[in-house]
Amino acid sequence: MTIEIPGDANAVAHRAAEIIAAEARASTAARGRFVMAVSGGRTPWMMLAALAAQDVPWPDVHIVQVDERVAPEGDPDRNLTHLRESLLANAPLPSGQIYAMPVESADLRAAAARYAATLRSVAGSPPVLDLVHLGLGPDGHTASLVPHDPVLDVHDADVAITGIYQGRQRMTLTYPLLNRARRILWVVTGSEKQGMLKRLLSGDPSIPAGRVLPDRAWVVCDTAADA
């Protein structure tokens, strides 16, 4: 696991953007495309806006979602809303190369299976993502893998539906898919993350984030989270 502490949240966002751009160039050179899964959050939206200014082979970039809240299209709770505002509005990424989780479906479990099929079409069978960007919650959750949810024990599907968490049901990528990724990029900011960041770095499997494999992980955090 590689750890960097570049400064404040703004510095974290820009450093993470540099890492993603370098991974995108390397992946397209090696395999002809770059498939990245992105999470939500204030610093990640800064990161994606900064990524738009980087040297990225955009025609070969494909963006999938780590997780999404069940809410109508355009809802401010949707990660997709902010993904479009921060990245698609600023970068020459073909709009058809952002793959939205189909959380507006009446049958969410069937929708999760469809999204898993989409991932296979984009990233192979079984799908192997080039980079997965993850955040860390003060309760130790990552993606929408939250404490005590049965989704933590899903081992036979790459995409699953959670219970209600902070008022919303969610669709999320699961551990099998996360742990196949070629690179995990943790972006962690804020003093409220201090305790959980220590547990993540120690590989504590009692928190959801600690069950993501550390061997291909890169942690970029701010000084507040590392204090």
C-alpha positions as CSV (number, residue, x, y, z in Angstrom):
1,M,0.0,0.0,0.0
2,T,1.3,3.4,-1.0
3,I,0.4,6.4,1.2
4,E,0.7,10.1,0.3
5,I,-0.3,13.2,2.3
6,P,0.0,16.1,-0.1
7,G,-1.6,18.7,2.1
8,D,-5.2,19.9,2.4
9,A,-8.3,18.6,0.6
10,N,-7.6,20.6,-2.5
11,A,-4.0,19.2,-2.7
12,V,-5.5,15.7,-2.3
13,A,-7.9,16.3,-5.1
14,H,-5.2,17.5,-7.5
15,R,-2.8,14.7,-6.6
16,A,-5.4,12.1,-7.0
17,A,-6.2,13.5,-10.4
18,E,-2.5,13.2,-11.4
19,I,-2.5,9.6,-10.3
20,I,-5.6,8.8,-12.3
21,A,-4.3,10.5,-15.4
22,A,-1.0,8.5,-15.2
23,E,-2.9,5.3,-14.7
24,A,-5.1,6.1,-17.7
25,R,-2.1,6.7,-20.0
26,A,-0.5,3.5,-18.8
27,S,-3.7,1.4,-19.2
28,T,-4.4,2.6,-22.7
29,A,-0.8,2.0,-23.8
30,A,-1.0,-1.5,-22.4
31,R,-4.6,-2.6,-23.2
32,G,-6.2,0.1,-25.4
33,R,-8.6,1.4,-22.9
34,F,-9.0,2.6,-19.3
35,V,-12.0,1.6,-17.2
36,M,-12.4,3.5,-13.9
37,A,-15.0,3.2,-11.2
38,V,-15.7,6.4,-9.3
39,S,-17.4,7.1,-5.9
40,G,-19.1,10.2,-4.7
41,G,-18.2,13.0,-2.3
42,R,-17.1,16.6,-2.1
43,T,-13.3,16.0,-2.6
44,P,-13.9,13.5,-5.4
45,W,-15.9,16.0,-7.4
46,M,-13.0,18.4,-7.0
47,M,-10.7,15.5,-8.1
48,L,-12.8,14.9,-11.2
49,A,-12.9,18.6,-12.1
50,A,-9.1,18.7,-11.8
51,L,-8.8,15.5,-13.9
52,A,-10.5,17.3,-16.7
53,A,-7.4,19.5,-17.0
54,Q,-4.9,16.6,-17.1
55,D,-3.4,14.8,-20.0
56,V,-5.8,11.9,-20.4
57,P,-6.6,9.8,-23.5
58,W,-10.3,10.6,-23.2
59,P,-11.5,8.7,-26.3
60,D,-10.3,5.5,-24.6
61,V,-11.7,6.2,-21.1
62,H,-14.8,4.5,-19.7
63,I,-16.3,5.5,-16.4
64,V,-18.5,3.3,-14.3
65,Q,-20.0,3.9,-10.8
66,V,-18.9,2.4,-7.6
67,D,-22.3,3.0,-6.0
68,E,-25.5,5.1,-6.4
69,R,-28.4,6.1,-4.3
70,V,-31.9,5.0,-5.4
71,A,-33.3,8.4,-6.4
72,P,-34.7,10.0,-9.6
73,E,-32.4,11.2,-12.4
74,G,-31.1,14.7,-11.7
75,D,-31.6,14.4,-7.9
76,P,-28.9,16.1,-6.0
77,D,-28.4,12.9,-3.9
78,R,-27.4,11.0,-7.1
79,N,-23.6,10.6,-7.6
80,L,-24.3,10.7,-11.3
81,T,-25.6,14.2,-11.1
82,H,-22.3,15.4,-9.7
83,L,-20.2,13.2,-11.9
84,R,-21.8,14.8,-15.0
85,E,-21.3,18.3,-13.5
86,S,-17.7,17.8,-12.5
87,L,-16.3,15.7,-15.3
88,L,-18.6,15.5,-18.3
89,A,-19.1,19.2,-18.4
90,N,-15.4,19.9,-18.3
91,A,-13.6,17.1,-20.2
92,P,-13.9,15.8,-23.8
93,L,-15.1,12.4,-22.5
94,P,-17.8,10.9,-24.9
95,S,-21.1,11.0,-23.0
96,G,-21.8,7.3,-23.9
97,Q,-18.7,6.3,-22.0
98,I,-20.2,7.1,-18.6
99,Y,-22.2,4.0,-17.5
100,A,-24.9,5.0,-15.0
101,M,-26.2,2.5,-12.5
102,P,-29.9,1.9,-13.4
103,V,-31.3,2.8,-10.0
104,E,-34.6,4.1,-11.5
105,S,-35.7,0.6,-12.3
106,A,-38.7,-0.9,-10.6
107,D,-36.9,-4.2,-10.2
108,L,-33.6,-3.2,-8.5
109,R,-32.1,-6.7,-8.3
110,A,-32.7,-7.3,-12.0
111,A,-31.1,-3.8,-12.6
112,A,-28.1,-4.9,-10.6
113,A,-27.7,-7.9,-12.8
114,R,-28.0,-5.7,-15.9
115,Y,-25.3,-3.5,-14.6
116,A,-23.0,-6.5,-14.0
117,A,-23.6,-7.4,-17.6
118,T,-22.6,-3.9,-18.6
119,L,-19.4,-4.2,-16.7
120,R,-18.6,-7.5,-18.4
121,S,-19.1,-5.8,-21.8
122,V,-16.8,-2.9,-20.8
123,A,-14.1,-4.7,-18.7
124,G,-14.2,-8.4,-19.6
125,S,-15.6,-11.5,-18.1
126,P,-15.1,-11.5,-15.2
127,P,-14.7,-7.7,-15.3
128,V,-11.4,-6.3,-14.2
129,L,-11.4,-2.6,-13.6
130,D,-8.2,-0.6,-14.2
131,L,-8.8,1.7,-11.3
132,V,-11.4,1.9,-8.5
133,H,-11.6,5.2,-6.6
134,L,-12.9,4.7,-3.1
135,G,-13.8,6.9,-0.1
136,L,-13.9,6.1,3.6
137,G,-16.8,6.9,5.9
138,P,-16.5,7.8,9.6
139,D,-18.2,4.5,10.3
140,G,-15.7,2.6,8.2
141,H,-17.9,2.1,5.2
142,T,-16.6,2.3,1.6
143,A,-18.7,2.3,-1.6
144,S,-22.1,1.4,-0.2
145,L,-20.6,-1.5,1.8
146,V,-21.8,-0.4,5.2
147,P,-21.6,-2.0,8.6
148,H,-24.0,-4.9,9.3
149,D,-25.6,-4.8,5.8
150,P,-26.0,-8.3,4.3
151,V,-24.4,-7.0,1.1
152,L,-21.0,-7.4,2.9
153,D,-21.4,-11.1,2.5
154,V,-22.3,-11.1,-1.2
155,H,-19.6,-13.2,-2.9
156,D,-21.5,-14.5,-6.0
157,A,-22.3,-11.2,-7.7
158,D,-20.3,-8.1,-8.7
159,V,-23.2,-5.7,-8.2
160,A,-25.8,-5.8,-5.4
161,I,-28.6,-3.8,-3.7
162,T,-28.2,-2.7,-0.1
163,G,-30.7,-2.0,2.6
164,I,-31.6,1.5,3.7
165,Y,-28.6,3.6,4.7
166,Q,-28.9,7.3,5.6
167,G,-32.4,7.3,4.2
168,R,-31.6,5.7,0.8
169,Q,-31.4,2.2,-0.6
170,R,-28.3,1.9,-2.9
171,M,-26.7,-0.1,-5.7
172,T,-23.1,-0.9,-5.1
173,L,-20.1,-2.8,-6.4
174,T,-19.2,-5.7,-4.2
175,Y,-15.9,-7.1,-2.8
176,P,-15.3,-9.7,-5.5
177,L,-15.2,-6.9,-8.2
178,L,-13.3,-4.4,-6.0
179,N,-10.7,-6.9,-5.2
180,R,-10.0,-7.9,-8.8
181,A,-9.1,-4.2,-9.7
182,R,-5.7,-3.5,-11.0
183,R,-5.5,-0.4,-8.8
184,I,-7.5,0.9,-5.7
185,L,-7.2,4.7,-5.1
186,W,-8.4,5.8,-1.7
187,V,-9.1,9.5,-1.3
188,V,-9.6,10.4,2.3
189,T,-10.1,13.9,3.8
190,G,-11.4,15.3,7.0
191,S,-10.6,15.0,10.7
192,E,-13.6,12.8,11.3
193,K,-11.9,10.1,9.3
194,Q,-8.8,9.8,11.6
195,G,-9.8,6.8,13.5
196,M,-11.0,4.8,10.5
197,L,-8.0,5.7,8.4
198,K,-5.8,4.2,11.0
199,R,-7.9,1.0,11.0
200,L,-7.9,1.0,7.2
201,L,-4.1,1.3,7.1
202,S,-3.7,-1.5,9.6
203,G,-6.0,-3.8,7.5
204,D,-8.7,-4.1,10.1
205,P,-11.2,-6.5,8.6
206,S,-13.9,-5.6,11.2
207,I,-14.7,-2.4,9.2
208,P,-16.1,-2.7,5.7
209,A,-13.2,-0.7,4.2
210,G,-10.7,-3.1,5.7
211,R,-11.9,-6.0,3.6
212,V,-10.6,-4.4,0.4
213,L,-7.3,-5.9,-0.5
214,P,-4.3,-3.5,0.2
215,D,-1.7,-4.9,-2.1
216,R,-2.6,-2.7,-5.1
217,A,-3.9,0.3,-3.1
218,W,-2.8,3.9,-3.1
219,V,-4.0,6.1,-0.3
220,V,-4.0,9.9,-0.7
221,C,-5.2,11.7,2.4
222,D,-5.1,15.2,3.8
223,T,-3.3,16.3,7.0
224,A,-6.6,16.5,8.9
225,A,-7.3,12.8,8.3
226,D,-3.8,11.8,9.1
227,A,-3.4,13.8,12.3
